[in-house]
Amino acid sequence: MKKYLTKEMMKRILLMLVGVFFMGVGVQFLNRTNLGPDPFSAMNYGFSDMVKLSFGTTQLIFNAILFALVLLIDRKQFGLGTIGNMVIVGYSADFTGWVVDKLGFMPAAQDLTVGMKIGIMIPTLILFLFAAALYMNCGLGTSPYDALPVILHRGIEKAAKKQIPYRFVRMLYDGIATVVALLVGGTVGLVTVLMVFTLGPCVDFVSGLVRKSGIFDTK
């Protein structure tokens, strides 16, 4: 245990927790603007309203289902970061919503002007991207939702017997989640649609900045 909990590992765990917490903060603000969060969150917001459970609990349930599925196929995808993402993103989004409602500093979506929505969207997207990059670069495992398209990509390439760009599989995967979100009444907006096509490249770009910052020991 002592060998595992090195100073570098403790730093990675702390940064992972910070990353997943602020991912949830970003999800909440994007949802409140009606511009939409990421496809998975949009879908879970829809199911949350349907089953009358909190967003955090709904997201945890879906993550648990995907976790069990992926665990049967490739348990190497998982680590402490997996649990952090499964639990903290949804509940930190709920907590952020509770704080915003208590303080009352943000108008309802229908009362926001286009300029106000853009003013909220831009910094929130930057926060979300950096938080996601921080969590992903900790090397502590990935979320069940993110692990599944990696497995599907390998399976599709094996069946097709040729190389297929991962981004196409991921876009199709996120596109399906977005369609489901629409069907169940989730908040699907401009940001959600853009994320289907650009989330991967954007996170990769920001991840490069995070790695260059030297925040992680790559030795």
Secondary structure, 3 states (H helix, E strand, C coil): CCCCCCHHHHHHHHHHHHHHHHHHHHHHHHHHCCCCCCHHHHHHHHHHHHHCCCHHHHHHHHHHHHHHHHHHHCHHHCCHHHHHHHHHHHHHHHHHHHHHHHHCCCCCHHHCCHHHHHHHHHHHHHHHHHHHHHHHCCCCCCCHHHHHHHHHHHHHHHHHCCCCCHHHHHHHHHHHHHHHHHHCCCCCCHHHHHHHHHHHHHHHHHHHHHHHCCCCCCC
